[in-house]
Amino acid sequence: MVAALHYQLCQPVILANTGEFGGSTVQAPFTKHARQIAQVHGNNQIAVSVFEVDAAIFKSASPAPTHSEVKTPPAGYRGRS
């Protein structure tokens, strides 16, 4: 579900859950292996994930200089204003 949402919405998606319901994950529409930012699965455990995602690179349709390349936007995407 998260993999489809971050691709379709062209923005980072966070799913926070308990292990009983599939765990937690953070994914963003970057290229290659940089898509999955954090992931925790399991039951009866305590986990804290700390991460940083620069949301400004998803606001504009123009390419922004970044260390991680953003995937190609969906057809018809004009950016957010």
mmCIF file of the N, C-alpha and C atoms, coordinates in Angstrom:
data_MODEL
# 
_entry.id   MODEL 
# 
loop_
_atom_site.group_PDB 
_atom_site.id 
_atom_site.type_symbol 
_atom_site.label_atom_id 
_atom_site.label_alt_id 
_atom_site.label_comp_id 
_atom_site.label_asym_id 
_atom_site.label_entity_id 
_atom_site.label_seq_id 
_atom_site.pdbx_PDB_ins_code 
_atom_site.Cartn_x 
_atom_site.Cartn_y 
_atom_site.Cartn_z 
_atom_site.occupancy 
_atom_site.B_iso_or_equiv 
_atom_site.pdbx_formal_charge 
_atom_site.auth_seq_id 
_atom_site.auth_comp_id 
_atom_site.auth_asym_id 
_atom_site.auth_atom_id 
_atom_site.pdbx_PDB_model_num 
ATOM 1   N N  . MET A 1 1  ? 0.827  -1.184 0.000   1.00 0.00 ? 1  MET A N  1 
ATOM 2   C CA . MET A 1 1  ? 0.000  0.000  0.000   1.00 0.00 ? 1  MET A CA 1 
ATOM 3   C C  . MET A 1 1  ? 0.878  1.257  0.000   1.00 0.00 ? 1  MET A C  1 
ATOM 4   N N  . VAL A 1 2  ? 1.879  1.278  0.853   1.00 0.00 ? 2  VAL A N  1 
ATOM 5   C CA . VAL A 1 2  ? 2.753  2.451  0.942   1.00 0.00 ? 2  VAL A CA 1 
ATOM 6   C C  . VAL A 1 2  ? 3.570  2.617  -0.335  1.00 0.00 ? 2  VAL A C  1 
ATOM 7   N N  . ALA A 1 3  ? 4.032  1.520  -0.904  1.00 0.00 ? 3  ALA A N  1 
ATOM 8   C CA . ALA A 1 3  ? 4.815  1.597  -2.145  1.00 0.00 ? 3  ALA A CA 1 
ATOM 9   C C  . ALA A 1 3  ? 3.996  2.207  -3.271  1.00 0.00 ? 3  ALA A C  1 
ATOM 10  N N  . ALA A 1 4  ? 2.736  1.857  -3.359  1.00 0.00 ? 4  ALA A N  1 
ATOM 11  C CA . ALA A 1 4  ? 1.875  2.424  -4.397  1.00 0.00 ? 4  ALA A CA 1 
ATOM 12  C C  . ALA A 1 4  ? 1.561  3.887  -4.116  1.00 0.00 ? 4  ALA A C  1 
ATOM 13  N N  . LEU A 1 5  ? 1.336  4.233  -2.854  1.00 0.00 ? 5  LEU A N  1 
ATOM 14  C CA . LEU A 1 5  ? 0.982  5.613  -2.516  1.00 0.00 ? 5  LEU A CA 1 
ATOM 15  C C  . LEU A 1 5  ? 2.119  6.593  -2.769  1.00 0.00 ? 5  LEU A C  1 
ATOM 16  N N  . HIS A 1 6  ? 3.343  6.254  -2.356  1.00 0.00 ? 6  HIS A N  1 
ATOM 17  C CA . HIS A 1 6  ? 4.438  7.217  -2.554  1.00 0.00 ? 6  HIS A CA 1 
ATOM 18  C C  . HIS A 1 6  ? 4.716  7.418  -4.032  1.00 0.00 ? 6  HIS A C  1 
ATOM 19  N N  . TYR A 1 7  ? 4.475  6.398  -4.856  1.00 0.00 ? 7  TYR A N  1 
ATOM 20  C CA . TYR A 1 7  ? 4.670  6.559  -6.294  1.00 0.00 ? 7  TYR A CA 1 
ATOM 21  C C  . TYR A 1 7  ? 3.556  7.401  -6.909  1.00 0.00 ? 7  TYR A C  1 
ATOM 22  N N  . GLN A 1 8  ? 2.312  7.121  -6.537  1.00 0.00 ? 8  GLN A N  1 
ATOM 23  C CA . GLN A 1 8  ? 1.176  7.817  -7.121  1.00 0.00 ? 8  GLN A CA 1 
ATOM 24  C C  . GLN A 1 8  ? 1.092  9.272  -6.666  1.00 0.00 ? 8  GLN A C  1 
ATOM 25  N N  . LEU A 1 9  ? 1.382  9.545  -5.397  1.00 0.00 ? 9  LEU A N  1 
ATOM 26  C CA . LEU A 1 9  ? 1.280  10.900 -4.857  1.00 0.00 ? 9  LEU A CA 1 
ATOM 27  C C  . LEU A 1 9  ? 2.550  11.715 -5.060  1.00 0.00 ? 9  LEU A C  1 
ATOM 28  N N  . CYS A 1 10 ? 3.649  11.057 -5.393  1.00 0.00 ? 10 CYS A N  1 
ATOM 29  C CA . CYS A 1 10 ? 4.948  11.715 -5.588  1.00 0.00 ? 10 CYS A CA 1 
ATOM 30  C C  . CYS A 1 10 ? 5.357  12.505 -4.349  1.00 0.00 ? 10 CYS A C  1 
ATOM 31  N N  . GLN A 1 11 ? 5.261  11.855 -3.185  1.00 0.00 ? 11 GLN A N  1 
ATOM 32  C CA . GLN A 1 11 ? 5.648  12.463 -1.911  1.00 0.00 ? 11 GLN A CA 1 
ATOM 33  C C  . GLN A 1 11 ? 5.951  11.359 -0.907  1.00 0.00 ? 11 GLN A C  1 
ATOM 34  N N  . PRO A 1 12 ? 6.662  11.679 0.178   1.00 0.00 ? 12 PRO A N  1 
ATOM 35  C CA . PRO A 1 12 ? 6.944  10.670 1.195   1.00 0.00 ? 12 PRO A CA 1 
ATOM 36  C C  . PRO A 1 12 ? 5.650  10.203 1.875   1.00 0.00 ? 12 PRO A C  1 
ATOM 37  N N  . VAL A 1 13 ? 5.609  8.923  2.268   1.00 0.00 ? 13 VAL A N  1 
ATOM 38  C CA . VAL A 1 13 ? 4.453  8.353  2.951   1.00 0.00 ? 13 VAL A CA 1 
ATOM 39  C C  . VAL A 1 13 ? 4.946  7.632  4.197   1.00 0.00 ? 13 VAL A C  1 
ATOM 40  N N  . ILE A 1 14 ? 4.286  7.882  5.336   1.00 0.00 ? 14 ILE A N  1 
ATOM 41  C CA . ILE A 1 14 ? 4.624  7.256  6.605   1.00 0.00 ? 14 ILE A CA 1 
ATOM 42  C C  . ILE A 1 14 ? 3.440  6.406  7.050   1.00 0.00 ? 14 ILE A C  1 
ATOM 43  N N  . LEU A 1 15 ? 3.696  5.150  7.397   1.00 0.00 ? 15 LEU A N  1 
ATOM 44  C CA . LEU A 1 15 ? 2.686  4.262  7.947   1.00 0.00 ? 15 LEU A CA 1 
ATOM 45  C C  . LEU A 1 15 ? 3.181  3.808  9.312   1.00 0.00 ? 15 LEU A C  1 
ATOM 46  N N  . ALA A 1 16 ? 2.493  4.238  10.366  1.00 0.00 ? 16 ALA A N  1 
ATOM 47  C CA . ALA A 1 16 ? 2.864  3.871  11.733  1.00 0.00 ? 16 ALA A CA 1 
ATOM 48  C C  . ALA A 1 16 ? 1.853  2.863  12.252  1.00 0.00 ? 16 ALA A C  1 
ATOM 49  N N  . ASN A 1 17 ? 2.329  1.700  12.659  1.00 0.00 ? 17 ASN A N  1 
ATOM 50  C CA . ASN A 1 17 ? 1.483  0.598  13.075  1.00 0.00 ? 17 ASN A CA 1 
ATOM 51  C C  . ASN A 1 17 ? 2.161  -0.179 14.189  1.00 0.00 ? 17 ASN A C  1 
ATOM 52  N N  . THR A 1 18 ? 1.437  -1.081 14.811  1.00 0.00 ? 18 THR A N  1 
ATOM 53  C CA . THR A 1 18 ? 2.045  -2.035 15.723  1.00 0.00 ? 18 THR A CA 1 
ATOM 54  C C  . THR A 1 18 ? 2.426  -3.259 14.910  1.00 0.00 ? 18 THR A C  1 
ATOM 55  N N  . GLY A 1 19 ? 3.277  -4.096 15.439  1.00 0.00 ? 19 GLY A N  1 
ATOM 56  C CA . GLY A 1 19 ? 3.683  -5.301 14.735  1.00 0.00 ? 19 GLY A CA 1 
ATOM 57  C C  . GLY A 1 19 ? 2.533  -6.232 14.454  1.00 0.00 ? 19 GLY A C  1 
ATOM 58  N N  . GLU A 1 20 ? 1.497  -6.152 15.263  1.00 0.00 ? 20 GLU A N  1 
ATOM 59  C CA . GLU A 1 20 ? 0.320  -7.000 15.080  1.00 0.00 ? 20 GLU A CA 1 
ATOM 60  C C  . GLU A 1 20 ? -0.360 -6.730 13.739  1.00 0.00 ? 20 GLU A C  1 
ATOM 61  N N  . PHE A 1 21 ? -0.242 -5.503 13.239  1.00 0.00 ? 21 PHE A N  1 
ATOM 62  C CA . PHE A 1 21 ? -0.916 -5.121 12.000  1.00 0.00 ? 21 PHE A CA 1 
ATOM 63  C C  . PHE A 1 21 ? 0.060  -4.872 10.860  1.00 0.00 ? 21 PHE A C  1 
ATOM 64  N N  . GLY A 1 22 ? 1.249  -5.407 10.910  1.00 0.00 ? 22 GLY A N  1 
ATOM 65  C CA . GLY A 1 22 ? 2.166  -5.314 9.780   1.00 0.00 ? 22 GLY A CA 1 
ATOM 66  C C  . GLY A 1 22 ? 3.364  -4.413 9.957   1.00 0.00 ? 22 GLY A C  1 
ATOM 67  N N  . GLY A 1 23 ? 3.487  -3.711 11.065  1.00 0.00 ? 23 GLY A N  1 
ATOM 68  C CA . GLY A 1 23 ? 4.666  -2.901 11.304  1.00 0.00 ? 23 GLY A CA 1 
ATOM 69  C C  . GLY A 1 23 ? 4.570  -1.508 10.721  1.00 0.00 ? 23 GLY A C  1 
ATOM 70  N N  . SER A 1 24 ? 5.678  -0.781 10.784  1.00 0.00 ? 24 SER A N  1 
ATOM 71  C CA . SER A 1 24 ? 5.744  0.606  10.329  1.00 0.00 ? 24 SER A CA 1 
ATOM 72  C C  . SER A 1 24 ? 6.765  0.740  9.212   1.00 0.00 ? 24 SER A C  1 
ATOM 73  N N  . THR A 1 25 ? 6.529  1.691  8.323   1.00 0.00 ? 25 THR A N  1 
ATOM 74  C CA . THR A 1 25 ? 7.466  1.933  7.233   1.00 0.00 ? 25 THR A CA 1 
ATOM 75  C C  . THR A 1 25 ? 7.385  3.384  6.783   1.00 0.00 ? 25 THR A C  1 
ATOM 76  N N  . VAL A 1 26 ? 8.481  3.882  6.259   1.00 0.00 ? 26 VAL A N  1 
ATOM 77  C CA . VAL A 1 26 ? 8.547  5.219  5.659   1.00 0.00 ? 26 VAL A CA 1 
ATOM 78  C C  . VAL A 1 26 ? 9.191  5.041  4.295   1.00 0.00 ? 26 VAL A C  1 
ATOM 79  N N  . GLN A 1 27 ? 8.495  5.502  3.245   1.00 0.00 ? 27 GLN A N  1 
ATOM 80  C CA . GLN A 1 27 ? 9.024  5.401  1.887   1.00 0.00 ? 27 GLN A CA 1 
ATOM 81  C C  . GLN A 1 27 ? 8.812  6.720  1.160   1.00 0.00 ? 27 GLN A C  1 
ATOM 82  N N  . ALA A 1 28 ? 9.728  7.026  0.258   1.00 0.00 ? 28 ALA A N  1 
ATOM 83  C CA . ALA A 1 28 ? 9.652  8.257  -0.535  1.00 0.00 ? 28 ALA A CA 1 
ATOM 84  C C  . ALA A 1 28 ? 9.978  7.920  -1.987  1.00 0.00 ? 28 ALA A C  1 
ATOM 85  N N  . PRO A 1 29 ? 9.526  8.723  -2.937  1.00 0.00 ? 29 PRO A N  1 
ATOM 86  C CA . PRO A 1 29 ? 9.759  8.416  -4.356  1.00 0.00 ? 29 PRO A CA 1 
ATOM 87  C C  . PRO A 1 29 ? 11.161 8.779  -4.825  1.00 0.00 ? 29 PRO A C  1 
ATOM 88  N N  . PHE A 1 30 ? 12.163 8.179  -4.211  1.00 0.00 ? 30 PHE A N  1 
ATOM 89  C CA . PHE A 1 30 ? 13.537 8.323  -4.674  1.00 0.00 ? 30 PHE A CA 1 
ATOM 90  C C  . PHE A 1 30 ? 13.843 7.177  -5.623  1.00 0.00 ? 30 PHE A C  1 
ATOM 91  N N  . THR A 1 31 ? 14.984 7.220  -6.270  1.00 0.00 ? 31 THR A N  1 
ATOM 92  C CA . THR A 1 31 ? 15.360 6.149  -7.184  1.00 0.00 ? 31 THR A CA 1 
ATOM 93  C C  . THR A 1 31 ? 16.056 5.016  -6.437  1.00 0.00 ? 31 THR A C  1 
ATOM 94  N N  . LYS A 1 32 ? 16.030 3.867  -7.027  1.00 0.00 ? 32 LYS A N  1 
ATOM 95  C CA . LYS A 1 32 ? 16.741 2.668  -6.570  1.00 0.00 ? 32 LYS A CA 1 
ATOM 96  C C  . LYS A 1 32 ? 16.407 2.284  -5.128  1.00 0.00 ? 32 LYS A C  1 
ATOM 97  N N  . HIS A 1 33 ? 17.450 2.029  -4.321  1.00 0.00 ? 33 HIS A N  1 
ATOM 98  C CA . HIS A 1 33 ? 17.273 1.509  -2.969  1.00 0.00 ? 33 HIS A CA 1 
ATOM 99  C C  . HIS A 1 33 ? 17.022 2.595  -1.927  1.00 0.00 ? 33 HIS A C  1 
ATOM 100 N N  . ALA A 1 34 ? 17.023 3.850  -2.320  1.00 0.00 ? 34 ALA A N  1 
ATOM 101 C CA . ALA A 1 34 ? 16.804 4.946  -1.377  1.00 0.00 ? 34 ALA A CA 1 
ATOM 102 C C  . ALA A 1 34 ? 15.319 5.147  -1.072  1.00 0.00 ? 34 ALA A C  1 
ATOM 103 N N  . ARG A 1 35 ? 14.439 4.404  -1.703  1.00 0.00 ? 35 ARG A N  1 
ATOM 104 C CA . ARG A 1 35 ? 12.992 4.571  -1.499  1.00 0.00 ? 35 ARG A CA 1 
ATOM 105 C C  . ARG A 1 35 ? 12.564 4.255  -0.079  1.00 0.00 ? 35 ARG A C  1 
ATOM 106 N N  . GLN A 1 36 ? 13.091 3.187  0.471   1.00 0.00 ? 36 GLN A N  1 
ATOM 107 C CA . GLN A 1 36 ? 12.713 2.788  1.822   1.00 0.00 ? 36 GLN A CA 1 
ATOM 108 C C  . GLN A 1 36 ? 13.618 3.497  2.816   1.00 0.00 ? 36 GLN A C  1 
ATOM 109 N N  . ILE A 1 37 ? 13.044 4.410  3.599   1.00 0.00 ? 37 ILE A N  1 
ATOM 110 C CA . ILE A 1 37 ? 13.815 5.213  4.534   1.00 0.00 ? 37 ILE A CA 1 
ATOM 111 C C  . ILE A 1 37 ? 13.922 4.514  5.882   1.00 0.00 ? 37 ILE A C  1 
ATOM 112 N N  . ALA A 1 38 ? 12.821 3.966  6.368   1.00 0.00 ? 38 ALA A N  1 
ATOM 113 C CA . ALA A 1 38 ? 12.810 3.241  7.637   1.00 0.00 ? 38 ALA A CA 1 
ATOM 114 C C  . ALA A 1 38 ? 11.761 2.147  7.577   1.00 0.00 ? 38 ALA A C  1 
ATOM 115 N N  . GLN A 1 39 ? 12.038 1.023  8.279   1.00 0.00 ? 39 GLN A N  1 
ATOM 116 C CA . GLN A 1 39 ? 11.070 -0.058 8.321   1.00 0.00 ? 39 GLN A CA 1 
ATOM 117 C C  . GLN A 1 39 ? 11.259 -0.839 9.612   1.00 0.00 ? 39 GLN A C  1 
ATOM 118 N N  . VAL A 1 40 ? 10.149 -1.105 10.319  1.00 0.00 ? 40 VAL A N  1 
ATOM 119 C CA . VAL A 1 40 ? 10.176 -1.883 11.557  1.00 0.00 ? 40 VAL A CA 1 
ATOM 120 C C  . VAL A 1 40 ? 9.050  -2.896 11.483  1.00 0.00 ? 40 VAL A C  1 
ATOM 121 N N  . HIS A 1 41 ? 9.380  -4.162 11.661  1.00 0.00 ? 41 HIS A N  1 
ATOM 122 C CA . HIS A 1 41 ? 8.377  -5.226 11.681  1.00 0.00 ? 41 HIS A CA 1 
ATOM 123 C C  . HIS A 1 41 ? 8.601  -6.081 12.911  1.00 0.00 ? 41 HIS A C  1 
ATOM 124 N N  . GLY A 1 42 ? 7.556  -6.677 13.392  1.00 0.00 ? 42 GLY A N  1 
ATOM 125 C CA . GLY A 1 42 ? 7.657  -7.569 14.537  1.00 0.00 ? 42 GLY A CA 1 
ATOM 126 C C  . GLY A 1 42 ? 6.612  -7.227 15.576  1.00 0.00 ? 42 GLY A C  1 
ATOM 127 N N  . ASN A 1 43 ? 6.476  -8.087 16.542  1.00 0.00 ? 43 ASN A N  1 
ATOM 128 C CA . ASN A 1 43 ? 5.473  -7.924 17.583  1.00 0.00 ? 43 ASN A CA 1 
ATOM 129 C C  . ASN A 1 43 ? 6.163  -7.891 18.947  1.00 0.00 ? 43 ASN A C  1 
ATOM 130 N N  . ASN A 1 44 ? 5.542  -7.224 19.888  1.00 0.00 ? 44 ASN A N  1 
ATOM 131 C CA . ASN A 1 44 ? 6.060  -7.121 21.261  1.00 0.00 ? 44 ASN A CA 1 
ATOM 132 C C  . ASN A 1 44 ? 7.467  -6.533 21.311  1.00 0.00 ? 44 ASN A C  1 
ATOM 133 N N  . GLN A 1 45 ? 7.697  -5.475 20.586  1.00 0.00 ? 45 GLN A N  1 
ATOM 134 C CA . GLN A 1 45 ? 8.992  -4.790 20.631  1.00 0.00 ? 45 GLN A CA 1 
ATOM 135 C C  . GLN A 1 45 ? 8.767  -3.286 20.630  1.00 0.00 ? 45 GLN A C  1 
ATOM 136 N N  . ILE A 1 46 ? 9.733  -2.574 21.138  1.00 0.00 ? 46 ILE A N  1 
ATOM 137 C CA . ILE A 1 46 ? 9.682  -1.114 21.132  1.00 0.00 ? 46 ILE A CA 1 
ATOM 138 C C  . ILE A 1 46 ? 10.748 -0.635 20.154  1.00 0.00 ? 46 ILE A C  1 
ATOM 139 N N  . ALA A 1 47 ? 10.361 0.241  19.243  1.00 0.00 ? 47 ALA A N  1 
ATOM 140 C CA . ALA A 1 47 ? 11.306 0.761  18.258  1.00 0.00 ? 47 ALA A CA 1 
ATOM 141 C C  . ALA A 1 47 ? 11.032 2.239  18.033  1.00 0.00 ? 47 ALA A C  1 
ATOM 142 N N  . VAL A 1 48 ? 12.111 3.007  17.906  1.00 0.00 ? 48 VAL A N  1 
ATOM 143 C CA . VAL A 1 48 ? 12.014 4.425  17.588  1.00 0.00 ? 48 VAL A CA 1 
ATOM 144 C C  . VAL A 1 48 ? 12.854 4.661  16.336  1.00 0.00 ? 48 VAL A C  1 
ATOM 145 N N  . SER A 1 49 ? 12.232 5.201  15.306  1.00 0.00 ? 49 SER A N  1 
ATOM 146 C CA . SER A 1 49 ? 12.949 5.522  14.066  1.00 0.00 ? 49 SER A CA 1 
ATOM 147 C C  . SER A 1 49 ? 13.034 7.032  13.940  1.00 0.00 ? 49 SER A C  1 
ATOM 148 N N  . VAL A 1 50 ? 14.244 7.527  13.759  1.00 0.00 ? 50 VAL A N  1 
ATOM 149 C CA . VAL A 1 50 ? 14.462 8.964  13.574  1.00 0.00 ? 50 VAL A CA 1 
ATOM 150 C C  . VAL A 1 50 ? 15.039 9.144  12.172  1.00 0.00 ? 50 VAL A C  1 
ATOM 151 N N  . PHE A 1 51 ? 14.403 10.003 11.381  1.00 0.00 ? 51 PHE A N  1 
ATOM 152 C CA . PHE A 1 51 ? 14.860 10.214 10.013  1.00 0.00 ? 51 PHE A CA 1 
ATOM 153 C C  . PHE A 1 51 ? 14.530 11.633 9.601   1.00 0.00 ? 51 PHE A C  1 
ATOM 154 N N  . GLU A 1 52 ? 15.182 12.093 8.542   1.00 0.00 ? 52 GLU A N  1 
ATOM 155 C CA . GLU A 1 52 ? 14.960 13.421 7.989   1.00 0.00 ? 52 GLU A CA 1 
ATOM 156 C C  . GLU A 1 52 ? 14.701 13.302 6.500   1.00 0.00 ? 52 GLU A C  1 
ATOM 157 N N  . VAL A 1 53 ? 13.638 13.955 6.039   1.00 0.00 ? 53 VAL A N  1 
ATOM 158 C CA . VAL A 1 53 ? 13.338 14.001 4.613   1.00 0.00 ? 53 VAL A CA 1 
ATOM 159 C C  . VAL A 1 53 ? 13.084 15.461 4.257   1.00 0.00 ? 53 VAL A C  1 
ATOM 160 N N  . ASP A 1 54 ? 13.814 15.981 3.283   1.00 0.00 ? 54 ASP A N  1 
ATOM 161 C CA . ASP A 1 54 ? 13.631 17.363 2.852   1.00 0.00 ? 54 ASP A CA 1 
ATOM 162 C C  . ASP A 1 54 ? 12.404 17.428 1.947   1.00 0.00 ? 54 ASP A C  1 
ATOM 163 N N  . ALA A 1 55 ? 11.285 17.914 2.485   1.00 0.00 ? 55 ALA A N  1 
ATOM 164 C CA . ALA A 1 55 ? 10.027 17.958 1.737   1.00 0.00 ? 55 ALA A CA 1 
ATOM 165 C C  . ALA A 1 55 ? 10.055 18.979 0.596   1.00 0.00 ? 55 ALA A C  1 
ATOM 166 N N  . ALA A 1 56 ? 10.980 19.925 0.614   1.00 0.00 ? 56 ALA A N  1 
ATOM 167 C CA . ALA A 1 56 ? 11.046 20.961 -0.419  1.00 0.00 ? 56 ALA A CA 1 
ATOM 168 C C  . ALA A 1 56 ? 11.350 20.374 -1.796  1.00 0.00 ? 56 ALA A C  1 
ATOM 169 N N  . ILE A 1 57 ? 12.039 19.250 -1.860  1.00 0.00 ? 57 ILE A N  1 
ATOM 170 C CA . ILE A 1 57 ? 12.371 18.681 -3.172  1.00 0.00 ? 57 ILE A CA 1 
ATOM 171 C C  . ILE A 1 57 ? 11.155 18.078 -3.861  1.00 0.00 ? 57 ILE A C  1 
ATOM 172 N N  . PHE A 1 58 ? 10.051 17.881 -3.128  1.00 0.00 ? 58 PHE A N  1 
ATOM 173 C CA . PHE A 1 58 ? 8.831  17.345 -3.723  1.00 0.00 ? 58 PHE A CA 1 
ATOM 174 C C  . PHE A 1 58 ? 7.819  18.433 -4.059  1.00 0.00 ? 58 PHE A C  1 
ATOM 175 N N  . LYS A 1 59 ? 8.103  19.670 -3.689  1.00 0.00 ? 59 LYS A N  1 
ATOM 176 C CA . LYS A 1 59 ? 7.157  20.762 -3.892  1.00 0.00 ? 59 LYS A CA 1 
ATOM 177 C C  . LYS A 1 59 ? 7.145  21.274 -5.328  1.00 0.00 ? 59 LYS A C  1 
ATOM 178 N N  . SER A 1 60 ? 8.266  21.265 -5.971  1.00 0.00 ? 60 SER A N  1 
ATOM 179 C CA . SER A 1 60 ? 8.388  21.838 -7.317  1.00 0.00 ? 60 SER A CA 1 
ATOM 180 C C  . SER A 1 60 ? 8.586  20.746 -8.359  1.00 0.00 ? 60 SER A C  1 
ATOM 181 N N  . ALA A 1 61 ? 8.140  21.014 -9.564  1.00 0.00 ? 61 ALA A N  1 
ATOM 182 C CA . ALA A 1 61 ? 8.344  20.067 -10.664 1.00 0.00 ? 61 ALA A CA 1 
ATOM 183 C C  . ALA A 1 61 ? 9.747  20.204 -11.246 1.00 0.00 ? 61 ALA A C  1 
ATOM 184 N N  . SER A 1 62 ? 10.416 21.332 -10.997 1.00 0.00 ? 62 SER A N  1 
ATOM 185 C CA . SER A 1 62 ? 11.770 21.517 -11.518 1.00 0.00 ? 62 SER A CA 1 
ATOM 186 C C  . SER A 1 62 ? 12.752 20.698 -10.683 1.00 0.00 ? 62 SER A C  1 
ATOM 187 N N  . PRO A 1 63 ? 13.767 20.149 -11.309 1.00 0.00 ? 63 PRO A N  1 
ATOM 188 C CA . PRO A 1 63 ? 14.719 19.317 -10.581 1.00 0.00 ? 63 PRO A CA 1 
ATOM 189 C C  . PRO A 1 63 ? 15.497 20.134 -9.548  1.00 0.00 ? 63 PRO A C  1 
ATOM 190 N N  . ALA A 1 64 ? 15.614 19.583 -8.351  1.00 0.00 ? 64 ALA A N  1 
ATOM 191 C CA . ALA A 1 64 ? 16.341 20.245 -7.275  1.00 0.00 ? 64 ALA A CA 1 
ATOM 192 C C  . ALA A 1 64 ? 17.639 19.496 -7.019  1.00 0.00 ? 64 ALA A C  1 
ATOM 193 N N  . PRO A 1 65 ? 18.708 20.210 -6.689  1.00 0.00 ? 65 PRO A N  1 
ATOM 194 C CA . PRO A 1 65 ? 19.960 19.518 -6.377  1.00 0.00 ? 65 PRO A CA 1 
ATOM 195 C C  . PRO A 1 65 ? 19.798 18.766 -5.061  1.00 0.00 ? 65 PRO A C  1 
ATOM 196 N N  . THR A 1 66 ? 20.117 17.486 -5.075  1.00 0.00 ? 66 THR A N  1 
ATOM 197 C CA . THR A 1 66 ? 19.966 16.658 -3.882  1.00 0.00 ? 66 THR A CA 1 
ATOM 198 C C  . THR A 1 66 ? 20.930 15.487 -3.956  1.00 0.00 ? 66 THR A C  1 
ATOM 199 N N  . HIS A 1 67 ? 21.211 14.895 -2.814  1.00 0.00 ? 67 HIS A N  1 
ATOM 200 C CA . HIS A 1 67 ? 22.103 13.739 -2.803  1.00 0.00 ? 67 HIS A CA 1 
ATOM 201 C C  . HIS A 1 67 ? 21.391 12.486 -3.291  1.00 0.00 ? 67 HIS A C  1 
ATOM 202 N N  . SER A 1 68 ? 20.071 12.419 -3.134  1.00 0.00 ? 68 SER A N  1 
ATOM 203 C CA . SER A 1 68 ? 19.279 11.301 -3.645  1.00 0.00 ? 68 SER A CA 1 
ATOM 204 C C  . SER A 1 68 ? 18.437 11.793 -4.814  1.00 0.00 ? 68 SER A C  1 
ATOM 205 N N  . GLU A 1 69 ? 18.488 11.093 -5.901  1.00 0.00 ? 69 GLU A N  1 
ATOM 206 C CA . GLU A 1 69 ? 17.695 11.496 -7.053  1.00 0.00 ? 69 GLU A CA 1 
ATOM 207 C C  . GLU A 1 69 ? 16.237 11.153 -6.825  1.00 0.00 ? 69 GLU A C  1 
ATOM 208 N N  . VAL A 1 70 ? 15.366 12.079 -7.165  1.00 0.00 ? 70 VAL A N  1 
ATOM 209 C CA . VAL A 1 70 ? 13.933 11.850 -7.062  1.00 0.00 ? 70 VAL A CA 1 
ATOM 210 C C  . VAL A 1 70 ? 13.487 11.153 -8.331  1.00 0.00 ? 70 VAL A C  1 
ATOM 211 N N  . LYS A 1 71 ? 12.578 10.198 -8.192  1.00 0.00 ? 71 LYS A N  1 
ATOM 212 C CA . LYS A 1 71 ? 12.100 9.456  -9.358  1.00 0.00 ? 71 LYS A CA 1 
ATOM 213 C C  . LYS A 1 71 ? 11.418 10.388 -10.340 1.00 0.00 ? 71 LYS A C  1 
ATOM 214 N N  . THR A 1 72 ? 11.215 9.946  -11.543 1.00 0.00 ? 72 THR A N  1 
ATOM 215 C CA . THR A 1 72 ? 10.508 10.721 -12.555 1.00 0.00 ? 72 THR A CA 1 
ATOM 216 C C  . THR A 1 72 ? 9.070  10.918 -12.115 1.00 0.00 ? 72 THR A C  1 
ATOM 217 N N  . PRO A 1 73 ? 8.543  12.161 -12.125 1.00 0.00 ? 73 PRO A N  1 
ATOM 218 C CA . PRO A 1 73 ? 7.168  12.394 -11.680 1.00 0.00 ? 73 PRO A CA 1 
ATOM 219 C C  . PRO A 1 73 ? 6.148  11.708 -12.582 1.00 0.00 ? 73 PRO A C  1 
ATOM 220 N N  . PRO A 1 74 ? 4.955  11.422 -12.060 1.00 0.00 ? 74 PRO A N  1 
ATOM 221 C CA . PRO A 1 74 ? 3.898  10.807 -12.873 1.00 0.00 ? 74 PRO A CA 1 
ATOM 222 C C  . PRO A 1 74 ? 3.495  11.729 -14.023 1.00 0.00 ? 74 PRO A C  1 
ATOM 223 N N  . ALA A 1 75 ? 2.870  11.164 -15.050 1.00 0.00 ? 75 ALA A N  1 
ATOM 224 C CA . ALA A 1 75 ? 2.422  11.941 -16.203 1.00 0.00 ? 75 ALA A CA 1 
ATOM 225 C C  . ALA A 1 75 ? 1.419  12.994 -15.762 1.00 0.00 ? 75 ALA A C  1 
ATOM 226 N N  . GLY A 1 76 ? 1.594  14.218 -16.238 1.00 0.00 ? 76 GLY A N  1 
ATOM 227 C CA . GLY A 1 76 ? 0.674  15.300 -15.904 1.00 0.00 ? 76 GLY A CA 1 
ATOM 228 C C  . GLY A 1 76 ? 0.987  16.010 -14.610 1.00 0.00 ? 76 GLY A C  1 
ATOM 229 N N  . TYR A 1 77 ? 2.035  15.601 -13.883 1.00 0.00 ? 77 TYR A N  1 
ATOM 230 C CA . TYR A 1 77 ? 2.398  16.219 -12.603 1.00 0.00 ? 77 TYR A CA 1 
ATOM 231 C C  . TYR A 1 77 ? 2.995  17.601 -12.851 1.00 0.00 ? 77 TYR A C  1 
ATOM 232 N N  . ARG A 1 78 ? 2.449  18.622 -12.202 1.00 0.00 ? 78 ARG A N  1 
ATOM 233 C CA . ARG A 1 78 ? 2.939  19.996 -12.399 1.00 0.00 ? 78 ARG A CA 1 
ATOM 234 C C  . ARG A 1 78 ? 3.544  20.573 -11.135 1.00 0.00 ? 78 ARG A C  1 
ATOM 235 N N  . GLY A 1 79 ? 3.715  19.783 -10.103 1.00 0.00 ? 79 GLY A N  1 
ATOM 236 C CA . GLY A 1 79 ? 4.292  20.267 -8.849  1.00 0.00 ? 79 GLY A CA 1 
ATOM 237 C C  . GLY A 1 79 ? 3.229  20.829 -7.940  1.00 0.00 ? 79 GLY A C  1 
ATOM 238 N N  . ARG A 1 80 ? 3.638  21.180 -6.746  1.00 0.00 ? 80 ARG A N  1 
ATOM 239 C CA . ARG A 1 80 ? 2.730  21.773 -5.780  1.00 0.00 ? 80 ARG A CA 1 
ATOM 240 C C  . ARG A 1 80 ? 3.094  23.230 -5.576  1.00 0.00 ? 80 ARG A C  1 
ATOM 241 N N  . SER A 1 81 ? 2.110  24.084 -5.486  1.00 0.00 ? 81 SER A N  1 
ATOM 242 C CA . SER A 1 81 ? 2.410  25.505 -5.273  1.00 0.00 ? 81 SER A CA 1 
ATOM 243 C C  . SER A 1 81 ? 1.962  25.948 -3.920  1.00 0.00 ? 81 SER A C  1 
# 
